């Protein structure tokens, strides 16, 4: 599961004080890309990759993106609606997306990776990973879930 006990509210996993747009979805590898381009304030591009995407509900842009866990009931609902087999639940996560302006969404996937690039066109082969999360990062051994994360420095 992606949150603590059933009564535990969602947990903030990571906050990006940048604006992201849905940039690309590849059906073949089920890969979703949200991108924050360089602007007058930011001098790097930031890409947010969702790998092995099983389901998603998105708006086209998120201003000041926050990633949150979901409650156990939300987690179960997303799995029921997506049709993903029960046996895959421990290898997938559901991440809630929320923006400063109130836009929300979710992505059901196997992993999330945020990486920074110096170029703005997506041609850079160098990947500077600044944060990542996989299902094991949400669980503490011996419990259904926790708030541990795969965290790299910004």
C-alpha positions in Angstrom: 0.0 0.0 0.0 1.1 3.6 -0.3 0.2 5.1 3.0 0.3 4.1 6.7 -2.8 2.9 8.5 -6.2 3.4 7.0 -6.7 6.5 9.1 -3.4 8.1 8.1 -3.8 11.0 5.7 -1.7 11.2 2.6 2.0 12.1 2.9 3.9 14.6 0.9 6.6 12.7 -1.0 8.3 15.6 -2.8 7.5 19.2 -3.8 8.8 20.8 -7.0 8.5 24.6 -7.0 8.3 24.5 -10.7 5.6 24.3 -13.4 5.3 21.0 -15.2 3.4 20.1 -18.4 2.4 16.6 -19.6 5.1 16.2 -22.3 4.9 12.7 -23.6 3.3 9.3 -23.1 4.8 6.2 -24.8 2.3 3.3 -25.1 5.0 0.7 -26.0 6.9 1.1 -22.7 4.1 2.7 -20.7 6.3 5.7 -20.0 4.9 9.1 -18.9 7.0 12.3 -19.0 6.1 15.5 -17.3 8.6 18.4 -18.1 9.5 21.7 -16.5 11.4 23.7 -19.0 14.0 26.4 -18.4 12.6 29.8 -17.8 13.7 33.2 -16.5 14.1 31.8 -13.0 15.2 28.2 -13.6 18.4 27.5 -15.6 17.9 23.7 -16.0 15.2 21.5 -17.4 13.6 19.1 -15.0 12.0 15.8 -16.2 9.7 13.7 -14.2 9.5 10.1 -15.6 6.8 7.6 -14.6 7.8 4.1 -15.6 5.6 1.1 -16.3 2.4 3.2 -16.1 -0.7 1.2 -15.6 -3.3 4.0 -15.2 -3.3 7.8 -14.9 -5.7 10.7 -14.5 -4.0 14.0 -15.4 -4.5 17.6 -16.3 -2.2 19.1 -18.9 -0.2 21.3 -16.5 0.7 21.5 -12.8 1.9 24.8 -11.2 4.1 24.0 -8.2 3.8 20.2 -8.4 3.5 18.1 -5.3 3.7 14.3 -5.2 1.7 12.6 -2.4 0.9 9.1 -1.3 -2.7 8.0 -1.4 -4.9 6.4 1.3 -5.4 2.6 1.3 -8.9 3.0 0.0 -7.8 5.2 -2.9 -5.0 2.7 -3.6 -7.6 -0.1 -3.8 -10.0 2.0 -5.9 -7.3 2.8 -8.5 -6.3 -0.9 -8.7 -9.9 -2.0 -9.1 -10.5 0.6 -11.9 -7.3 -0.2 -13.7 -7.7 -3.9 -13.8 -4.1 -4.5 -12.7 -3.9 -8.1 -11.2 -3.7 -8.3 -7.5 -0.3 -10.1 -7.6 1.3 -6.9 -9.0 0.3 -4.6 -6.1 3.6 -4.9 -4.3 5.5 -3.9 -7.4 3.5 -0.8 -8.2 2.6 2.5 -6.5 0.0 5.1 -6.9 1.2 8.7 -6.7 -1.2 11.6 -6.3 -0.3 14.8 -8.2 -1.4 18.2 -6.8 -0.6 21.7 -7.9 -0.7 25.0 -6.1 -3.8 26.0 -8.1 -5.7 22.9 -7.0 -5.3 20.7 -10.1 -5.0 17.0 -9.1 -4.4 13.7 -10.7 -2.8 10.3 -10.1 -0.4 7.9 -11.7 -0.2 4.2 -11.1 3.3 3.0 -12.0 6.4 1.0 -11.0 8.8 3.9 -10.5 9.1 7.7 -10.5 12.4 9.4 -11.4 13.2 13.2 -11.5 16.2 14.2 -13.4 17.8 17.6 -14.2 19.3 18.5 -17.6 21.3 21.5 -18.8 19.7 21.5 -22.3 16.0 22.4 -22.9 15.3 20.2 -25.9 15.6 16.7 -24.4 18.7 15.7 -26.3 21.1 15.5 -23.4 22.4 12.0 -22.7 23.7 12.9 -19.2 21.1 12.1 -16.6 21.4 14.0 -13.2 18.9 12.1 -11.0 17.7 14.4 -8.2 15.0 12.2 -6.7 13.4 8.7 -7.3 10.8 6.5 -5.8 9.7 2.9 -6.2 7.2 0.8 -4.2 9.9 -0.5 -1.8 10.6 3.1 -0.9 7.1 3.5 0.6 7.1 0.4 2.8 8.9 -0.4 6.0 9.8 -4.1 6.4 7.2 -5.9 8.5 4.4 -3.3 7.8 2.1 -2.6 5.0 3.6 0.8 4.3 5.6 3.6 5.6 7.1 7.0 4.6 10.6 5.9 3.8 11.7 7.0 0.3 14.5 6.7 -2.2 15.8 10.1 -1.8 18.8 11.8 -3.5 20.0 15.3 -2.7 18.5 18.2 -4.8 
